[in-house]
Amino acid sequence: MKTLRKLLYREVFIAVAAVTAAFVGLFYFFDFVDELQSVGRSGVFGYSVAKALVYVALMVPSHVYELLPIAVLIGTIFVMARLAQSSEFTILRTSGLGPWQALRALLSLGMVFVALTFALGDYAAPLADKTAQLLKARFQGHLTVGKTGAWIKERQPYSSFSVNVGALDSDAGMRGVRIFELDNQGRIVSITEAASGTFGPGESWLLNDVSRTEYTDPSGPDARAHSTHQDSFTWLNKVSAEMVSAAVLRPDRMGTLDLFQYMRHLRANGQSAQKYEIQFWKKVFYPLSCLVMVMLALPFAYLHFRSASITSMVFGGVMAGISFVLLNNVVGDVGYLQGWQPWFTAALPGLIYSLASLSAFGWLVIRR
């Protein structure tokens, strides 16, 4: 069994590495062509071809994380089909290799890919993606999430704040900060607008070039608005730099712990956290899809290749991998719209493909 594992693991690792390298090279080329549109554009100072290459290279860990389950499926199918075509797997079966032993061997190999996918998605990809965004922001001048900016809510004992951050600077500063203060009855108390801001010591923001409007007795007959302008203003709050970054960055680019902390912040402030809960559970279940992929690949070792070629089997693996990605994205959107339980929404694609792989294993391997 030790010799079998050594043979099988070596072949699968080489195949998966080759498939991953091919996919990454293809995506790297597409990303670089897309980035060439920003090179030399007005308002993007100093963004040269070399810096575009660095930016695209920093996006590679995210692509590897997204593509690794598909690469595991294609690489394992290729190895299983090649072993079956060359009759090597038949020799292993006549030597005493049973279906359950083969399944255990592949599941052990799958756990290695699970650990690798988790490490990429939780550490390497978020760090590289954040570095890439800040690098590009250094030449564009800012990092924004669109025309509306990022909205964050902060509750305090006697009031609540709705905060809008237009963009982040490359040095983690903020641009276009607007703070709307409401009392416990939902009435506007003050509006603070700042051209820029930084995260101060402790639980505070240091705002610059501030225009502040305060409303007195907003529901009474003597309601008044008093406007002032200040060069600087210190706002005490519990909104950290990590929370602002989480609101600006895409949730699928965040680590599991960051997603969990941001979910708690949203719930504590009475905001909907369903989108981030779905992404959190996707982060939990997505690495486990590598186990589903190796289970799907095992029945290919028991096929006879008189009429079918390895190429057609690999093509079938590519189609199965693409369908898994599409189903994962579609189910996530449908679950968000229909209000399904986040853990069920994230686990459903894996459950469907697990049932499909176990059905194929039971019919093709055990019964036949």
PyMOL commands that set and color helices and strands:
alter all, ss='L'
color gray80, all
select helices_A, chain A and resi 2-35+49-58+60-85+88-94+99-140+241-248+251-253+256-268+274-302+310-338+342-367
alter helices_A, ss='H'
color red, helices_A
select strands_A, chain A and resi 143-144+150-156+159-168+174-183+188-199+204-216+224-236
alter strands_A, ss='S'
color yellow, strands_A
deselect
rebuild
show_as cartoon
